[in-house]
Amino acid sequence: MREIKFRVWDKLLKRMLSWEWVHDNFFSRIFDYPNMIPMQYTGIEDKSGKEIYEGDLIQNEYGRICEVVWMEHAGCWDAHVRKFGAESKGGHLGFQNNEWPRHVIIIGNIYENPELLETK
C-alpha cells in the first residue's frame, strides 16, 4: 500500500509545515491557499531512512545534487540534476529512484536551502 502524504512550504512565514501539522489543521484546504506550496511524499527514503519529498535536494556518493520532481508525462518521480559533483563526468541525468535508498542522502530542499543550488 502506498502512503500518500504532503508537507507544505508556507511562502509568507517562510517555513516548512510537516505532514502532521497539515493533516491536523487543514489538509482538505491546503490547495486553496496561494501562499502554500504542497509537496508530496515520494514513498521513498534516503539511505539514512529519511522520507524523500518533492522539492528535496538529494546528493549521491559522487557529489551530484538533484532536485526531486514529479514527471507528469512519465507518471513517476525523477531526480533532475542541479549540480554535478566533483567526480561526475556528466552522462545520464539524475539517478535511478530504485537506488535512492542505498545511494542518496537528503541535503536540503529548494525552499529552505537555495544556496545549495548556487554555482561557485
For each residue, the residues with C-beta under 8 A, 3 or more apart:
1:
2: 43
3: 41 43
4: 40 41
5: 19 23 40 41
6: 19 22 27 30 38 39 40 41 53
7: 16 17 18 19 22 38 39 41 53
8: 16 17 22 30 36 37 38 39
9: 15 16 17 36 37 39 55 109 111
10: 13 14 15 16 17 35 36
11: 14 35 36 37
12: 35
13: 10
14: 10 11 111
15: 9 10
16: 7 8 9 10 109 111 112
17: 7 8 9 10 21 22 36
18: 7 21 22
19: 5 6 7 22 23 41
20: 23 24
21: 17 18 24 25
22: 6 7 8 17 18 19 25 26 27 30 38
23: 5 19 20 27
24: 20 21
25: 21 22
26: 22 29 30
27: 6 22 23 30
28:
29: 26 32 33
30: 6 8 22 26 27 33 36 38
31: 36 38
32: 29
33: 29 30 36
34:
35: 10 11 12
36: 8 9 10 11 17 30 31 33
37: 8 9 11 55 111
38: 6 7 8 22 30 31
39: 6 7 8 9 53 54 55 109
40: 4 5 6 53 54 70
41: 3 4 5 6 7 19 51 52 53 54
42: 51 52 53 54 68 77 97
43: 2 3
44: 51 52 77 97 100 101
45: 48 49 50 51 52 100 101
46: 49 50 52 58 100 101 104 105 106
47: 100 101 102 103 104 105
48: 45 105 106
49: 45 46
50: 45 46 105 106
51: 41 42 44 45
52: 41 42 44 45 46 56 58 68 100 104 106
53: 6 7 39 40 41 42 56 68 109
54: 39 40 41 42 68 69 70 77
55: 9 37 39 67 68 109 110 111
56: 52 53 67 68 106 108 109
57: 65 66 67 68 82 106 107 108 109 110 113 116 117
58: 46 52 65 66 68 79 100 104 105 106 107
59: 63 64 65 66 85 104 105 107
60: 63 64 66 85 95 103 104
61: 103
62: 85 86 87 88
63: 59 60 84 85 86 87 88
64: 59 60 81 83 84 85 88 95
65: 57 58 59 81 82 83 85 107 116 117
66: 57 58 59 60 79 80 81 82 94 95
67: 55 56 57 79 80 82 110 117
68: 42 52 53 54 55 56 57 58 77 78 79
69: 54 77 78 79 80
70: 40 54 76 77 78
71: 74 75 76 77 78
72: 75
73:
74: 71 78
75: 71 72
76: 70 71 97
77: 42 44 54 68 69 70 71 97
78: 68 69 70 71 74 94 97
79: 58 66 67 68 69 93 94 95 97 100 104
80: 66 67 69 93 94
81: 64 65 66 84 93 94
82: 57 65 66 67 117
83: 64 65 116 117 119
84: 63 64 81 88 90
85: 59 60 62 63 64 65 88
86: 62 63
87: 62 63
88: 62 63 64 84 85 91
89:
90: 84
91: 88
92: 95
93: 79 80 81
94: 66 78 79 80 81
95: 60 64 66 79 92 99 100 103 104
96: 99 100
97: 42 44 76 77 78 79 100
98:
99: 95 96 102 103 104
100: 44 45 46 47 52 58 79 95 96 97 103 104
101: 44 45 46 47
102: 47 99
103: 47 60 61 95 99 100
104: 46 47 52 58 59 60 79 95 99 100
105: 46 47 48 50 58 59
106: 46 48 50 52 56 57 58 109
107: 57 58 59 65 113 116
108: 56 57 112 113 116
109: 9 16 39 53 55 56 57 106 112 113
110: 55 57 67 113 114 117
111: 9 14 16 37 55 114
112: 16 108 109
113: 57 107 108 109 110 116
114: 110 111 117 118
115: 118
116: 57 65 83 107 108 113
117: 57 65 67 82 83 110 114
118: 114 115
119: 83
120:
